Amino acid sequence: MPNSAKAEELRTQIAELRKNLTDLIIEVDCTIFHKSKALEKEYMEHVGQLELQSFSVQYKILRTKRKLELVEDLIENNRVLDLEFIDKVIDVDFEEYENLLKEQTNLLKLSLSYADKSRKNEDEGLSADYRQLVSLLHPDLNAGLDEEAGLLFREGVSAYAKKDRQTLRAALDKAASYAEGSPVPADALKETRNLLSKALADLREQQSLLDKSFPFSSAHLLEDADQLAAKRCELQGHIAYYESHLARYEAQLKELLLRKLN
């Protein structure tokens, strides 16, 4: 095959790779920045709240059981029954649990507060602007861009994540000076094709890992009404079971303290 024909074939391959890579970048970024928030909110509404409630009751069981043990020990050894001191000891013992409960509670509140108020036409415009910015400044598509271009691209990514089209448009206007798909020198065609091929393969692997991670791993559950109902019923059963145990420990503690006081 003549060199010119080989070069033309490589350029065709590069153009196809650029298109496929751009499409996948847009898909992955949309999934990470937008679809994930909506899916996480749906999961938290149907399942996450029950999971947190279950963990909260289990935590209370552990604290109450530990308090019961400490009170029994003090009474058996005829020591001063200082309930305030006991609570402080328990706070230290269960600090890790307490922090985890707070963290999960804050995550639940944050997830449930997400509200997607954007309209479809606005989303389409945002996606179109972001696609253009990706074509101009994404490092996998445009090797050798300077640090300023990198900063500008990150600014645009942040605006896209926040659905801030005004800031994204401003970044895109500044990016106009960078040529989209600048011609590749003939002696670099093969290397460019290989780099694009590798970037595409790496992103596909990232997408595969993303599909297996939360909240995307929960999509099949949310899409199946019967499976979702069964999961909620299971969690509600666990909560009822734990609450009965908690009530038993609380009753034992109350009875023990009443006996001590009397």
CORMORA-V783233 format. One line per field, one symbol per residue. phi: phi as a letter, one per 30 degrees, with the letter a starting at -180 (. if undefined). psi: psi as a letter, one per 40 degrees, with the letter a starting at -180 (. if undefined). A space follows every 10 residues. Layout:
# CORMORA-V783233
phi: ???
psi: ???
This chain:
# CORMORA-V783233
phi: .eeddddddd dddddddddd ddededdddd dddbdddddd dddddcbedd dddddddddd dddddddddd deddddchcd ccdddedddd eddceddddd dddddddddd ddddbccdce dddddddddd edddddbddd cbdidddddd dddddddddd ddhcdddddd dddddddcdd heeceedcdd dddddddddd dddddddddd dccdcddced dddceddddd dddddddddd dddddddddd dddddddddd dd
psi: hidddddddd dddddddddd dddddddddd dddddddddd dddddddddd dddddddddd dddddddddd ddddddefih ggdddddddd dddfdddddd dddddddddd ddehhgeiid dddddddddd ddddddehdd egieiidddd dddddddddd defgdddddd ddddedehhh fihhideedd dddddddddd dddddddddd deihedeedd ddehdddddd dddddddddd dddddddddd dddddddddd d.
